[in-house]
Structure formats: C-alpha cells, structure tokens
Amino acid sequence: MDRIVVRKWRGDPNTNQKYVTIEGNRRLAALRWLLELHESGKETFSNEQLENFNKLQVLILDDQVAPDNAKWILPGLRHVSGIKEWGAYQKARAVFTLREGGMSPQEVAQSLGLATRSANQLWRSYLTLEQMRADEEYGEYAQPNRYSYFEEVFKRSNVRDWLGWKDEERRFTNAPALREFYGWMVGEPAENGELGERKLPEAKSVREFGTILDDRTAMAVFRSPGGSLTKAQARFEAEHPQEWLPAVLDAERILAALSPDVLRSFTTDQLGAVQALRDRVNLVLLDRDRLLVDSNGNHKS
C-alpha cells in the first residue's frame, strides 16, 4: 500500500498561516482525510485552503484521443528513470512495447529518460526472453526471473556472438548453441522428465562462462557429464598460468603501500589473510624447488 505523507508547518508567525504538503500516490484519500479533520474540529483550515482541497486542477488522459503508448510513457517516466524504479524486466517490457508501437529507438529512450544504448540493450534482452518463450521444449521456463541471463549475455560480446545475435532478425540464430544455453540455464531434461542440475545456476554465471567459452579444453570439461563451471574454470586456469602474474603484482604493490598505522590496526581477519598469503607463497616456492631437483639431488637446468 502506498504511503500518505502530510507535512504541516507554520509560515509567517504574524499571520499564523498554516501550509500543508501532501506526498504519495493516494492524494485524493489524503485530501478526504484532511477534510474530515476539519469537519471534526481537529484541524482548522482557511476557506482558501478548503477550496483548494475541493477544486483540484487535473489533466485527464482521453483514451479516445491519446496515443496507445501514452499509458507506457507516463508511468515509465516515474518507474523507469524516476524515483520508484521498476525491475529490469518491467523496464524492458516498456521499451519493447513502445518500439512495437512505432517509436524509434531514440524516441523511446528520450520518452523514458534513458540513454539510447541502455534502451537498446533492454529491448534486445526482452526479445531474447520472448524467443525462449516460443521454444517448444524450454518455453515454459521463460519466466521474467530468467530475463537477467540475457542481460548478461549482451554484456559479454563473445557469448552474444556465439549465440548468433542478429539485430535485423531480432533473435539469436545459432540454434544448436541456443539450445545448449537453455539447457544449462534450466537443467537438461532427463528421461523421467525431471530437470538435471543447472550448469549456469544464476545470471552472473554467464560472466564466468564467457571466460571459458573460447577455450576448447575448458568447454569440453564443461559440456561433459558431471562437468561444471567450477571444474571448467579450474582447467582453464591450469592451462593459462600466465594470467596469475598481474594478480601477484597487484598484491605486492598493495602490501608495499600499507602505512604503519594500517599495519598496526590490522583486524584478526586481515592479519589471517596476509599470513595465509605468506604461507601460500612459501609453499609455491618450495614446490618449485622440489620440481627443479632430479632424483639424484641435482638442480635441473
């Protein structure tokens, strides 16, 4: 239920004039309440104020004259770019409806107070959810809570290209890849009709999936029975050891920049994290030394 806020304060102490401000969507109910307070003697308002309460200036939207998209533009200004935001799916539906009504991408964005690029991304993501809804096998799982998966797809260019997005066709065109993707989102159907474990359990999994998509070995692990995103990422990282170096360099720079005051104020968790890092570095160096020594105790070249 929407709240009703009535704020009162006195203005000029010489006139003792009372001002009333009403906020919220249920303004008519609030005005009726103020009139009841006046009639019961609990509040006293001037004749001018009472007239303002009873004679409201309003704009009426004529359904016979107003364009069909007005019912989306007017609430959209409040709920898309306004103070009471809709969720991403609701925003995308508004963008889609306005574009289907004949507005250009720029007009839609301007009408809803969005950047054109943001509006276009909402439009594409909505179209792809609708494409899933039309799928014979997975259509029943194309609920609004799946919308965020497709938002993430368009943030990862390699995933978008792998699924074969075509603006002119308004859809993904790589059917085999798309069915794989649906299966990973909702779980592959088993012979008994039950869905298996989801390999992409949440929308943000798409970001992690994007890191392994172009690696043949990691994708083979991911696709295999019992394969998972965690196992595929582990395989990817094992075959791309050079990528650990920037993280190590960053850690060294961060630790080197810590001031004496920061070092003295370490919490138990912070101290434990640094000690764990130290122990891991020592273990890595020890393992390296062991690998460089042959069975006779001689260092390998």
Secondary structure as GFF3:
##gff-version 3
##sequence-region A 1 301
A	DSSP	beta_strand	5	10	.	.	.	ID=ss1
A	DSSP	beta_strand	18	23	.	.	.	ID=ss2
A	DSSP	alpha_helix	27	40	.	.	.	ID=ss3
A	DSSP	alpha_helix	47	54	.	.	.	ID=ss4
A	DSSP	alpha_helix	70	79	.	.	.	ID=ss5
A	DSSP	alpha_helix	88	100	.	.	.	ID=ss6
A	DSSP	alpha_helix	105	112	.	.	.	ID=ss7
A	DSSP	alpha_helix	116	133	.	.	.	ID=ss8
A	DSSP	three_ten_helix	139	141	.	.	.	ID=ss9
A	DSSP	three_ten_helix	144	146	.	.	.	ID=ss10
A	DSSP	alpha_helix	147	153	.	.	.	ID=ss11
A	DSSP	alpha_helix	157	163	.	.	.	ID=ss12
A	DSSP	beta_strand	165	166	.	.	.	ID=ss13
A	DSSP	beta_strand	171	172	.	.	.	ID=ss14
A	DSSP	alpha_helix	175	186	.	.	.	ID=ss15
A	DSSP	alpha_helix	205	212	.	.	.	ID=ss16
A	DSSP	alpha_helix	216	223	.	.	.	ID=ss17
A	DSSP	alpha_helix	229	239	.	.	.	ID=ss18
A	DSSP	three_ten_helix	241	244	.	.	.	ID=ss19
A	DSSP	alpha_helix	245	256	.	.	.	ID=ss20
A	DSSP	alpha_helix	260	264	.	.	.	ID=ss21
A	DSSP	alpha_helix	268	291	.	.	.	ID=ss22
###
